[in-house]
């Protein structure tokens, strides 16, 4: 398999995998948790790499995903104390954990090939090199990172399929969900773990910063025009695929980083849809005002003699 095809496969799967759980985070108004998790998983990745001796081990993924849950637990605990105002509870936790990860990365793992720049923005092209492909005999089955993201995507799809009703009610009518005995808290914690696991899986390709765009921007764009939850899920995936393909081809022709261009395309699509939606709302308001003026004019007009 060529590098060209490998990057396309990885870009599409990374974008789709990140956007699916992001749909529910956007609807739950928990978007910034992704930013906190994406920074906090770094010490988990470093510690997992130290213990397992590999940056692609199952142990590393679990430890890093668990570190993302630590952010949520610690932030909730600080918020419940009543001593921390606003969303400062998150801002107090993840910078500390991220700084610990950077220190470990520059000291304990200084001889390991993990670049600080790659930690921030990822390197999709590097992860799609032929040396990173899964080989069976003389056959190449694509990048190792692609299959990792595919497994995460299947897990996310299975989770949404099994707990779709609970997720839907917990978003739109949590009181009804509680009265019906649905395990909304348990399902929410599973969602948080899967978000953290998705961030860890996409860490090499999108980094700690750009992964936030891949998780949040496609569902935020779909929310501007989708009428139902199924529509939002479908349109989120469509936007994610479009951003992956467009970002790749633009980056390919301009010799730019693929993951960064994907995030730029995501932002550009959101801006276009946002401005279009805003224009439509203004036109409708103007038409409604004209219609009201016309009705008032007919009411106030004198009756014929």
C-alpha distance (Angstrom), angle and dihedral (degrees) to the residues before:
residue distance angle dihedral
X1 . . .
X2 3.80 . .
X3 3.79 126.0 .
X4 3.82 88.5 -116.3
X5 3.81 93.4 58.9
X6 3.81 92.4 40.7
X7 3.80 93.6 56.3
X8 3.83 91.8 47.7
X9 3.80 91.9 50.8
X10 3.79 92.4 47.3
X11 3.82 93.9 45.1
X12 3.81 93.7 52.1
X13 3.79 95.7 44.5
X14 3.80 93.8 44.5
X15 3.80 91.6 49.8
X16 3.82 94.4 46.8
X17 3.81 94.2 44.9
X18 3.80 93.1 51.0
X19 3.80 96.0 44.5
X20 3.83 97.8 52.5
X21 3.84 99.5 67.3
X22 3.79 88.4 34.8
X23 3.81 88.1 67.6
X24 3.79 91.2 68.3
X25 3.80 94.5 40.8
X26 3.80 90.2 56.1
X27 3.81 92.0 48.8
X28 3.81 91.0 47.0
X29 3.84 91.0 49.7
X30 3.81 90.3 -120.9
X31 3.79 98.9 119.2
X32 3.79 96.6 127.4
X33 3.80 91.0 58.9
X34 3.80 85.7 78.4
X35 3.78 90.5 59.8
X36 3.80 90.5 50.4
X37 3.82 93.1 46.6
X38 3.80 94.7 45.5
X39 3.80 90.4 57.4
X40 3.80 97.2 38.6
X41 3.82 96.2 53.7
X42 3.82 91.5 67.4
X43 3.84 95.9 84.0
X44 3.80 88.5 46.5
X45 3.81 90.0 53.5
X46 3.81 91.8 48.4
X47 3.83 94.7 46.0
X48 3.80 90.7 45.0
X49 3.79 90.4 50.4
X50 3.81 90.1 50.4
X51 3.81 93.8 49.9
X52 3.81 97.5 41.2
X53 3.80 99.2 32.5
X54 3.81 91.1 -130.8
X55 3.78 137.4 83.6
X56 3.83 91.6 -145.5
X57 3.80 101.6 51.0
X58 3.80 127.3 124.6
X59 3.81 90.2 -124.0
X60 3.78 91.3 56.5
X61 3.82 91.9 50.8
X62 3.80 92.8 50.1
X63 3.81 93.9 46.9
X64 3.79 92.4 47.1
X65 3.82 92.5 47.2
X66 3.79 89.0 48.7
X67 3.80 89.5 53.4
X68 3.80 88.1 57.6
X69 3.80 89.3 55.7
X70 3.81 88.7 51.1
X71 3.82 87.9 62.8
X72 3.80 91.9 53.8
X73 3.82 93.2 46.1
X74 3.79 94.1 46.5
X75 3.81 93.1 44.4
X76 3.82 91.6 50.1
X77 3.80 91.0 48.2
X78 3.80 92.2 51.5
X79 3.80 91.4 47.0
X80 3.81 92.5 49.7
X81 3.80 91.7 53.7
X82 3.81 88.1 68.0
X83 3.80 90.9 -138.7
X84 3.82 96.4 101.6
X85 3.79 120.2 69.6
X86 3.80 127.5 -144.5
X87 3.79 118.6 -22.2
X88 3.81 93.8 -30.9
X89 3.81 87.5 112.6
X90 3.81 89.7 75.9
X91 3.79 93.7 41.4
X92 3.79 90.3 56.4
X93 3.79 95.3 53.4
X94 3.79 113.0 39.5
X95 3.85 99.1 46.8
X96 3.81 88.5 55.9
X97 3.81 92.9 49.7
X98 3.80 92.6 43.9
X99 3.81 91.0 50.5
X100 3.81 89.9 50.5
X101 3.81 89.2 51.9
X102 3.80 92.5 49.9
X103 3.81 91.1 49.8
X104 3.80 91.8 49.7
X105 3.79 90.0 46.1
X106 3.81 93.4 52.7
X107 3.81 94.8 44.3
X108 3.80 117.9 23.9
X109 3.82 94.1 29.7
X110 3.78 98.3 32.0
X111 3.82 90.2 122.2
X112 3.81 93.6 50.9
X113 3.79 119.2 92.2
X114 3.81 99.0 -110.6
X115 3.79 111.0 125.1
X116 3.82 120.6 -154.3
X117 3.82 90.0 -135.8
X118 3.80 90.6 53.4
X119 3.81 89.1 50.4
X120 3.80 89.2 59.5
X121 3.81 102.4 39.7
X122 3.82 106.2 9.9
X123 3.79 126.3 -139.1
X124 3.79 114.4 -111.2
X125 3.79 94.4 173.7
X126 3.80 91.9 54.3
X127 3.81 91.3 51.5
X128 3.82 90.2 51.7
X129 3.82 96.0 55.0
X130 3.83 114.8 123.9
X131 3.81 89.6 -111.9
X132 3.82 88.4 63.1
X133 3.82 94.6 52.1
X134 3.78 126.6 111.6
X135 3.82 106.1 -111.1
X136 3.79 126.3 -161.4
X137 3.76 106.4 -177.8
X138 3.79 105.2 -49.8
X139 3.82 94.0 -25.2
X140 3.80 121.8 102.1
X141 3.80 117.2 -148.7
X142 3.77 98.1 -172.8
X143 3.81 134.3 -91.6
X144 3.77 120.5 -25.4
X145 3.81 88.1 -129.1
X146 3.82 90.3 57.6
X147 3.80 92.4 58.7
X148 3.77 90.2 44.9
X149 3.80 90.8 54.0
X150 3.82 90.7 44.0
X151 3.81 91.0 56.1
X152 3.81 90.2 49.6
X153 3.81 90.5 48.0
X154 3.82 91.9 51.8
X155 3.81 90.1 49.4
X156 3.81 91.0 50.3
X157 3.81 92.1 48.0
X158 3.81 91.1 49.1
X159 3.81 90.5 49.5
X160 3.81 92.6 50.5
X161 3.79 91.4 46.0
X162 3.81 94.8 50.5
X163 3.81 97.8 41.2
X164 3.81 99.9 29.8
X165 3.82 94.6 119.5
X166 3.80 92.9 47.4
X167 3.80 91.8 47.9
X168 3.79 92.3 48.2
X169 3.80 95.1 49.3
X170 3.80 93.0 43.2
X171 3.80 89.0 56.6
X172 3.80 101.9 42.3
X173 3.82 103.4 24.5
X174 3.82 113.3 11.9
X175 3.81 92.7 165.6
X176 3.81 90.9 58.2
X177 3.81 90.2 46.5
X178 3.82 90.8 53.3
X179 3.81 92.6 46.6
X180 3.82 89.9 52.2
X181 3.80 90.5 52.6
X182 3.79 96.8 -114.4
X183 3.84 113.6 162.3
X184 3.79 93.7 -121.9
X185 3.82 94.9 155.9
X186 3.78 92.9 50.1
X187 3.80 92.0 46.9
X188 3.81 90.5 47.8
X189 3.80 91.1 54.5
X190 3.79 90.4 48.9
X191 3.81 88.0 51.4
X192 3.80 90.6 51.0
X193 3.80 90.9 51.0
X194 3.81 91.8 49.1
X195 3.80 90.8 49.0
X196 3.79 89.0 51.7
X197 3.81 91.0 46.8
X198 3.81 90.5 49.9
X199 3.79 91.2 50.5
X200 3.82 90.2 50.5
X201 3.82 92.2 49.0
X202 3.82 91.1 50.2
X203 3.81 93.9 42.7
X204 3.81 96.2 97.8
X205 3.78 94.2 46.7
X206 3.81 102.7 36.9
X207 3.80 105.7 19.1
X208 3.79 129.2 -145.2
X209 3.81 95.6 -61.0
X210 3.80 107.8 35.7
X211 3.81 93.1 46.9
X212 3.81 87.4 69.6
X213 3.81 89.7 62.2
X214 3.81 92.7 48.4
X215 3.82 91.4 50.7
X216 3.81 100.9 42.2
X217 3.81 111.9 24.8
X218 3.86 100.5 62.2
X219 3.84 94.6 51.5
X220 3.82 90.9 41.2
X221 3.81 87.8 54.9
X222 3.81 93.4 46.9
X223 3.81 90.1 50.2
X224 3.81 89.5 64.3
X225 3.80 93.3 68.9
X226 3.82 110.3 8.1
X227 3.81 114.3 109.3
X228 3.81 100.7 -165.6
X229 3.78 137.3 29.1
X230 3.84 94.1 -108.4
X231 3.81 89.3 50.9
X232 3.79 90.5 50.3
X233 3.80 92.6 50.2
X234 3.81 92.3 49.0
X235 3.80 95.3 44.8
X236 3.81 90.6 46.4
X237 3.80 89.5 57.8
X238 3.82 92.1 45.3
X239 3.80 91.4 52.0
X240 3.80 90.7 46.0
X241 3.80 92.4 53.4
X242 3.81 92.0 45.0
X243 3.81 91.7 51.0
X244 3.81 91.1 47.6
X245 3.80 94.6 51.3
X246 3.81 95.9 39.7
X247 3.79 92.3 44.5
X248 3.78 91.9 50.2
X249 3.82 96.7 49.2
X250 3.81 93.1 44.3
X251 3.81 90.8 48.5
X252 3.80 90.7 45.7
X253 3.81 94.1 53.9
X254 3.82 94.8 40.8
X255 3.82 95.0 40.4
X256 3.82 93.3 -121.6
X257 3.84 133.6 140.3
X258 3.79 109.8 -77.8
X259 3.81 98.7 -143.2
X260 3.82 92.4 48.9
X261 3.80 91.9 50.3
X262 3.82 90.5 48.4
X263 3.80 88.9 56.6
X264 3.81 90.4 47.9
X265 3.81 91.4 51.5
X266 3.82 90.0 48.4
X267 3.79 89.3 53.5
X268 3.80 92.3 45.6
X269 3.81 92.6 51.3
X270 3.80 90.5 49.3
X271 3.81 91.5 50.4
X272 3.81 92.5 49.8
X273 3.81 93.7 47.8
X274 3.80 91.4 43.8
X275 3.81 93.2 52.1
X276 3.82 91.4 44.6
X277 3.79 91.1 50.1
X278 3.79 91.6 47.3
X279 3.81 91.2 49.9
X280 3.81 92.1 49.8
X281 3.82 90.9 50.6
X282 3.81 91.5 50.5
X283 3.80 91.9 48.9
X284 3.79 91.6 50.0
X285 3.80 91.6 48.4
X286 3.80 90.1 49.5
X287 3.81 91.6 49.3
X288 3.81 90.9 47.6
X289 3.80 91.5 50.2
X290 3.81 90.9 49.4
X291 3.79 90.2 49.0
X292 3.82 91.3 51.3
X293 3.81 91.2 48.2
X294 3.80 89.8 50.2
X295 3.81 91.6 50.3
X296 3.81 92.4 47.7
X297 3.79 89.9 48.8
X298 3.80 91.1 53.9
X299 3.83 91.2 48.6
X300 3.81 94.1 48.9
X301 3.83 94.9 45.2
X302 3.86 114.5 107.4
X303 3.76 117.9 -103.7
X304 3.82 116.2 -109.2
X305 3.84 115.5 -97.6
